[in-house]
Amino acid sequence: MKESIKVLNEAIELQKKKSSDYQNPNSNIKQAHHYPRGIATILDMVHQKITRMYSLTESGYSANFESVEDSAIDAINYLSFLVEYSRGKMDGQDPNR
């Protein structure tokens, strides 16, 4: 299997795990509630991940918690959320957005 496909599968698994934490069935919080400005908030999150990757790259890749690779996988997932939101398919999304 091509490595880039493996990365996408890793992103899928991470997204599932984080979803079970952040959109827990015992909570009233829906995924869209995390993004009060919709796509603009998601873009802010992607920007944050990219900025972290630049910071780590410039410092020699030394990370205590979130590596360049971790940030890249998170960015993949946030970009998938952007597409989901733009299609009006995100759980809890205002249908007028």
N, C-alpha and C positions, 0 to 999 in steps of 0.2 A: 504494500500500500504506500502511496506517495506520502511523504512526511507532512505536506501541507494539509492533506485530508486527515491525517492523524491529529494535527493541531485543531482542526475544526471539530473533530470528535471530542477532544479534550475540552474545548470551549463549551460544547453541548453538555458534557458531564458537569462541568463547573457551574454552568447556568442552572442546571437542575438542582444541584446541591444548595446554591445560594438562594434559589427561589423557595426551597423548603424552609429556609431560615427567615427570609424577608417577607414572604407571602404565606405565612403559616396559616393553616386552616383555623387555628384558634384566635386569629387576629382579624380585625375588620379592615386592615390596610391592604389595599389592592396595589398592583404594580404601578399603575399610573399615578398613584398618590406620591410616589417617590420623585416625580418630575412635575412640579407645580407650574413650570413654564413650558411644559410639553417638550417639543423638539429642541428648543433653546437650552433647557436644562440638560437634556441628553448630550447635546453638543458640548456643554460645559464639562460634563463628565469625561467625554472623549478627549477634550483639550487637556484636562487634568492628567489623564493617563499618558498622553503624548509628552506633556511637560515633564512628568516623572521619568519617562524613558530618556529624554534629553539630559536631565539632571544626572541620572545614573550613568549614562554613556560618557558624559563629560568628567565624571568622578572616577571612572575606571571600572564600572559595573559592580561595585561593592554595595550590597544591600543587606540590611538586617532583616527586612520583612518581605517587601514586594520587589521581586527582580524585574528586569526588563521584560523577560519572557512572561511573567505573571501579568504585568501591566498590558502587554500586547494581547494576551488572551482576554483580559477584561475589556479592552478596547473593541475586540471582535464582537464580544457580547453586547456592549453598549451600542455598537453600530447596528446589530441585528434588532435591538430595541427601537432604534430610530426608524428602521424600515417598518417594523411592526406598528409603531405609533402612527407613521405617515399613512399606513393602510387603514387606520382606524380600528385595529384589532387588539389593542392592549387591554388587558383586564382592568376594569375600573375607569377606563377612558371616557371623558365627556364626548358624546357622539357629535357635538358641534365643533370639535377641534380638528 
